[in-house]
Amino acid sequence: MSNEATVINTVELANALRPVLLKINRELRRELHSIGVSAGQVSLLVQIRGNPGIGVSELAERERMSAPGMSGHVERLVKAGLVERTRDETGDRRRVGLTVTAEGHNVLRSVRSRRTAWLASRLGDLEPDELERIEAAIEPLSQLLGSE
């Protein structure tokens, strides 16, 4: 098979796959409404949970936004009781890190539970051979994300 045929096939596949992934993502985001958090807030909570003590500047860099903009997002998470600011334990009293509170962990558990339940209920409507094909696609789809 030539490279040109491969390019055409991958573009066609991308055109077919993209709207499906976007719609699944949209449906999973809708599960957040009943919990009262936004997708952006969940994304920040996940970053902070995975990097306890992370500073606002580093969080902003990871999320590709400005530090002042991130400060506003963090302030809302703090006011909601989902994140707390903590002093650096290594001695630099000026450095403030962020950690997820117990309530923040509860929110993340609820998010995961609701999203998993939504997806499991949809998967339950599929035939066994369709489930096997989805299971086989997980690894190649994961490779698309690279090191993210």
N, C-alpha and C positions, 0 to 999 in steps of 0.2 A: 504494500500500500504506500502511496506517495505521501510526502509531507503535506501537500495541498489537500488531499483527501482527509488527512487527519485533522487539519485545521478546520475544514468545513464541518466535520463531524463534531469536533469539540465546541465549535460555535453553536451548532444546532442543539447540542446537548445543553450547553450553558443557557441558551434561550428557553429551553423547555424546563430546566431545573430551577432557574432563578425565580420565576413567579411562584413556584411551589414552595420554595424555601421562604420567600417573603411572606406568603400567606400563612404558613405554619408559624413563623415568627410573630406575625400580627396576632394570630389567635392566642399564642402563648402570652403575649403582652397583655391581652385582654383579661387574662386571669389575675392580673395585678390589681385591677380596679377595685375588686371587693376587699382587698387587703389595705388599700389606701396608699400605695406607693407607686412611683413611676418606674419605668424601665431604667431611666438614668440613675435613679436613686439605688435601685437594685445593683446596677453595674458598679457603682461606687462602693456599696456595702461589700460586694464580693471582693473588690480590689483591696479594701481595708482589712477585711477578714483574712485574706491571704498574705497580707503584709502588715501585721500589727506594728504600730509605731510609725507608720509611713507619714511623711510630712505633706502638707498641702501642696508644696511646689512639686514634689516628686509625683504625687497623685495627679496633678494637673498635667505633667509631662506624659505620664502613662496614658491618660485619657485624651491627650492631644488638645488641650485647651489652655487658656491663660490662667495664671495663678490667681489674679483677682476674681476671675469668673468662677474658678473652683472654690475660692473662699466663700462665696455666696451659697454655693451648693452644700458645702460642708456645714455652714452655719445652719441651714435648714435641717440637715440631718441631726445636728447637735440639739436644736430646739425641739425636734420630734422625739428626742431621747434614744435615737438609734446609734449614735456615735458619740464618743467622748474624747476630749483632748487630754493628753497625758504629757507630763514633763519627761524629758529625756532622762533615763536612769544612769547614763554613762557620765553625768556630771555637767553637761552643757545645759544650763538652766534656761537658756534662751530658746532652745529647740523644743517644739511641741509636736508630739506625734498623735496619731489618731488610732483609736481602737473601737471595735464594734461592741456595743453594750449587750446585756442579756436580751433586752427587747429587740435590738437589731438582729441578734441570732434567731430569735423567735420569728421575726419577719422573714428572714432568709429560709428558715425551715418551712414556713407556710407557703412561700413562693414555690419552693421546690416541690412540695407536696401537691399543691394545686396544679402546677404545670405537668407533673408526672401523671396525676389522675386524669387530666384532660387528654394527654397523649395516649395513655393506656386505654382509655375508653374508645378512642378512634382506632387504635391498633386492633382492639378486640373485634372490630367489624370486618377485618380482613381475613382472607383465606390463609391457611397454613403456608402454602407456597409463596404467597405475597409477603408474609411475615419473614420467611427465610430470605427472600431477596432483599428486604429492607435490612435485615441483620447483616447480610453479606456486604451491603453498601456502607455500613457504618465506618469501617476502617478506611476505605478509600476517601470517603467524605472527610474524615478526620485529618487525613493527609493534606487536604486542601488548605487547612488552617495553618499548616507548618508549625512554627514554634510559638504561636500566639498562646 
